Amino acid sequence: CYDNTTNYRFTPNVAGYYQVSVGFWFGSGSASYFVAPKVYKNGSQVLSAGTTSLNPSNNLTVGLSGLVYLNGTGDYIQAVVYQNTAGNLNFSNASPSYNFFCGVLLRAA
């Protein structure tokens, strides 16, 4: 139920409550910046973690986890991370296992 080619969203076909978890790994860079992971359901924010400050000398994973109801007939969720560099910021690929987006059905409706 995950579209990894066009919309990068999770659209489950079973209604229920899903445990959603996301994580993004950022390597050290050339300047300090802030990042904040979020989860959107049908285009509206439903989960958010606090803003984390990163500096040029550290590597850091930021993430969040929470419970989201999805109806199984069109609801979708997307993982987003906001940052304040005023430019593009890439996730580190030095350890791709630290970048994740998952949803698990905990209880069907």
Secondary structure, DSSP 8 states (H G I E B T S, - for coil): -EETTTT-EE--SS-EEEEEEEEEEE---SS-EEEEEEEEETTEEEEE---EEE-TT--EEEEEEEEEEE-SSS--EEEEEEE-SSS------SSGGG-EEEEEEEEE-
